[in-house]
Amino acid sequence: MRAYLISLTLIFSSLILTQPAFSEEAALPVEPEITIRREAQETFYEYRVNGILKEIKVIPEVGPSYYLVPQDGNAWIREDRSQVLVPSWVLFKW
């Protein structure tokens, strides 16, 4: 009986210790990190998700704003709309 209880205790303790309390995905930020840089004629908003640069919003002093989105390799594509999707829901509105 004692050996049975000891083996059960070892099995349950190993199960508890091997599974983390939170998954790694839950610990990662959901919202993008935004870095703002200002230069002489333009303002740059760098959007990073989990440390990876996803897009750059460029706001020139004159003209409409635009986005630079990375393409395969080292090239960047100019877009009119944002490609970063951030979940946002309206829960209450009055």
Backbone as CSV, one residue per row, in Angstrom:
resi,resn,N_x,N_y,N_z,CA_x,CA_y,CA_z,C_x,C_y,C_z
1,MET,0.817,-1.194,0.000,0.000,0.000,0.000,0.862,1.260,0.000
2,ARG,1.923,1.214,0.806,2.806,2.372,0.902,3.498,2.632,-0.435
3,ALA,3.933,1.585,-1.114,4.585,1.736,-2.418,3.605,2.303,-3.444
4,TYR,2.345,1.895,-3.358,1.311,2.405,-4.262,1.105,3.911,-4.057
5,LEU,1.039,4.365,-2.820,0.862,5.788,-2.516,2.076,6.609,-2.963
6,ILE,3.254,6.078,-2.767,4.467,6.786,-3.177,4.512,6.924,-4.692
7,SER,4.161,5.856,-5.414,4.182,5.935,-6.880,3.118,6.907,-7.388
8,LEU,1.941,6.930,-6.789,0.907,7.893,-7.179,1.371,9.330,-6.923
9,THR,2.007,9.556,-5.799,2.513,10.887,-5.471,3.561,11.323,-6.481
10,LEU,4.453,10.436,-6.874,5.476,10.763,-7.855,4.867,11.054,-9.227
11,ILE,3.874,10.286,-9.614,3.230,10.503,-10.919,2.527,11.852,-10.948
12,PHE,1.744,12.160,-9.917,1.016,13.431,-9.891,1.953,14.631,-9.788
13,SER,3.010,14.511,-9.018,3.952,15.624,-8.909,4.684,15.855,-10.226
14,SER,5.008,14.781,-10.947,5.676,14.966,-12.239,4.728,15.591,-13.254
15,LEU,3.449,15.245,-13.215,2.477,15.866,-14.120,2.314,17.353,-13.828
16,ILE,2.280,17.708,-12.582,2.113,19.117,-12.200,3.345,19.925,-12.571
17,LEU,4.532,19.380,-12.376,5.756,20.126,-12.636,6.090,20.239,-14.113
18,THR,5.627,19.306,-14.943,5.986,19.347,-16.356,5.111,20.290,-17.168
19,GLN,3.914,20.599,-16.733,3.033,21.482,-17.478,3.140,22.895,-16.916
20,PRO,3.476,23.884,-17.768,3.574,25.252,-17.271,2.193,25.794,-16.929
21,ALA,2.174,26.763,-16.016,0.910,27.362,-15.601,0.286,28.151,-16.740
22,PHE,1.105,28.835,-17.534,0.627,29.602,-18.671,1.432,29.203,-19.898
23,SER,0.780,29.179,-21.031,1.521,28.882,-22.251,2.351,30.095,-22.647
24,GLU,3.346,29.884,-23.501,4.203,30.985,-23.939,3.423,31.998,-24.764
25,GLU,2.421,31.551,-25.506,1.631,32.458,-26.318,0.824,33.418,-25.465
26,ALA,0.365,32.950,-24.306,-0.415,33.819,-23.436,0.453,34.927,-22.847
27,ALA,1.746,34.680,-22.713,2.640,35.671,-22.139,3.041,36.744,-23.147
28,LEU,2.854,36.486,-24.447,3.250,37.441,-25.471,2.232,38.582,-25.573
29,PRO,2.695,39.780,-25.862,1.761,40.898,-25.978,0.887,40.763,-27.218
30,VAL,-0.373,41.170,-27.090,-1.310,41.095,-28.197,-1.240,42.377,-29.016
31,GLU,-1.090,43.499,-28.350,-1.056,44.774,-29.038,0.335,45.032,-29.608
32,PRO,0.393,45.727,-30.739,1.710,46.022,-31.304,2.447,47.081,-30.482
33,GLU,3.764,46.992,-30.491,4.599,48.017,-29.878,4.848,49.085,-30.935
34,ILE,4.648,50.330,-30.585,4.780,51.411,-31.560,5.928,52.313,-31.134
35,THR,6.873,52.511,-32.059,7.992,53.420,-31.841,7.823,54.598,-32.789
36,ILE,7.888,55.820,-32.252,7.695,57.024,-33.064,9.042,57.711,-33.261
37,ARG,9.390,57.952,-34.528,10.616,58.685,-34.869,10.227,59.902,-35.699
38,ARG,10.782,61.030,-35.352,10.527,62.253,-36.118,11.810,62.682,-36.811
39,GLU,11.687,62.966,-38.099,12.810,63.499,-38.861,12.379,64.850,-39.407
40,ALA,13.198,65.461,-40.217,12.966,66.834,-40.667,11.606,67.005,-41.357
41,GLN,11.258,66.129,-42.281,10.052,66.321,-43.076,8.996,65.237,-42.846
42,GLU,9.325,64.191,-42.070,8.416,63.072,-41.919,8.408,62.552,-40.484
43,THR,7.309,61.886,-40.137,7.196,61.185,-38.865,6.953,59.712,-39.177
44,PHE,7.687,58.821,-38.498,7.607,57.385,-38.734,7.051,56.691,-37.498
45,TYR,6.052,55.836,-37.706,5.498,54.993,-36.654,5.855,53.552,-37.007
46,GLU,6.717,52.939,-36.201,7.140,51.565,-36.448,6.290,50.629,-35.593
47,TYR,5.584,49.718,-36.237,4.718,48.764,-35.563,5.428,47.421,-35.468
48,ARG,5.668,46.968,-34.232,6.320,45.682,-33.996,5.367,44.779,-33.213
49,VAL,5.229,43.543,-33.674,4.434,42.535,-32.987,5.377,41.419,-32.597
50,ASN,5.485,41.165,-31.303,6.411,40.163,-30.752,7.849,40.433,-31.187
51,GLY,8.229,41.698,-31.289,9.588,42.080,-31.637,9.899,42.088,-33.122
52,ILE,8.942,41.738,-33.964,9.157,41.691,-35.411,8.507,42.922,-36.037
53,LEU,9.279,43.655,-36.847,8.770,44.851,-37.508,7.767,44.445,-38.578
54,LYS,6.495,44.841,-38.390,5.430,44.452,-39.311,5.143,45.516,-40.358
55,GLU,5.194,46.783,-39.974,4.967,47.851,-40.937,5.436,49.175,-40.358
56,ILE,5.598,50.155,-41.252,5.989,51.509,-40.861,4.974,52.468,-41.457
57,LYS,4.373,53.285,-40.606,3.462,54.325,-41.084,4.273,55.604,-41.242
58,VAL,4.201,56.204,-42.426,4.956,57.413,-42.730,3.963,58.558,-42.881
59,ILE,4.159,59.619,-42.101,3.315,60.803,-42.192,4.203,61.971,-42.619
60,PRO,4.155,62.340,-43.899,4.966,63.473,-44.356,4.295,64.792,-43.966
61,GLU,5.083,65.878,-43.956,4.505,67.192,-43.654,3.494,67.595,-44.717
62,VAL,3.776,67.263,-45.953,2.882,67.595,-47.057,2.463,66.298,-47.740
63,GLY,1.173,66.110,-47.925,0.683,64.922,-48.622,0.058,63.920,-47.673
64,PRO,-0.578,62.884,-48.241,-1.239,61.876,-47.407,-0.241,60.906,-46.770
65,SER,-0.665,60.297,-45.686,0.181,59.293,-45.040,0.105,57.979,-45.815
66,TYR,1.121,57.129,-45.640,1.177,55.828,-46.296,1.915,54.852,-45.409
67,TYR,1.843,53.576,-45.766,2.444,52.509,-44.980,3.510,51.797,-45.809
68,LEU,4.588,51.405,-45.159,5.621,50.569,-45.767,5.521,49.184,-45.136
69,VAL,5.266,48.173,-45.969,5.068,46.806,-45.505,6.191,45.949,-46.066
70,PRO,6.826,45.094,-45.234,7.922,44.270,-45.750,7.426,43.215,-46.734
71,GLN,8.196,43.058,-47.796,7.930,42.031,-48.798,8.917,40.902,-48.560
72,ASP,8.822,39.817,-49.286,9.794,38.736,-49.153,11.187,39.273,-49.452
73,GLY,12.117,38.975,-48.584,13.474,39.487,-48.760,13.646,40.794,-47.994
74,ASN,14.382,41.730,-48.586,14.670,42.998,-47.914,13.909,44.175,-48.508
75,ALA,12.955,43.932,-49.384,12.228,45.024,-50.040,11.018,45.447,-49.203
76,TRP,10.575,46.681,-49.424,9.393,47.229,-48.763,8.404,47.674,-49.825
77,ILE,7.116,47.442,-49.575,6.050,47.836,-50.498,5.278,48.992,-49.879
78,ARG,4.908,49.958,-50.699,4.117,51.086,-50.233,2.636,50.740,-50.351
79,GLU,1.888,50.884,-49.264,0.460,50.580,-49.215,-0.304,51.806,-48.726
80,ASP,-1.598,51.847,-49.076,-2.446,52.946,-48.611,-3.135,52.631,-47.289
81,ARG,-3.270,51.329,-46.986,-3.951,50.922,-45.754,-3.032,50.070,-44.892
82,SER,-3.349,50.029,-43.606,-2.564,49.252,-42.658,-2.801,47.764,-42.859
83,GLN,-1.748,46.957,-42.667,-1.835,45.508,-42.775,-1.858,44.839,-41.399
84,VAL,-1.563,45.601,-40.337,-1.539,45.051,-38.989,-2.969,44.976,-38.472
85,LEU,-3.374,43.781,-38.085,-4.713,43.588,-37.555,-4.632,43.462,-36.043
86,VAL,-5.270,44.385,-35.354,-5.320,44.364,-33.904,-6.769,44.135,-33.515
87,PRO,-7.052,43.081,-32.752,-8.442,42.836,-32.385,-8.974,43.949,-31.495
88,SER,-10.141,44.449,-31.853,-10.802,45.468,-31.036,-12.300,45.254,-31.146
89,TRP,-12.921,45.106,-30.015,-14.357,44.874,-29.966,-14.999,45.954,-29.119
90,VAL,-16.219,46.333,-29.469,-17.011,47.254,-28.672,-17.891,46.387,-27.774
91,LEU,-17.652,46.449,-26.475,-18.434,45.646,-25.544,-19.687,46.389,-25.076
92,PHE,-19.519,47.661,-24.775,-20.646,48.474,-24.336,-20.587,49.811,-25.040
93,LYS,-21.741,50.301,-25.416,-21.801,51.610,-26.058,-23.129,52.255,-25.685
94,TRP,-23.070,53.464,-25.155,-24.296,54.190,-24.851,-24.094,55.645,-24.966
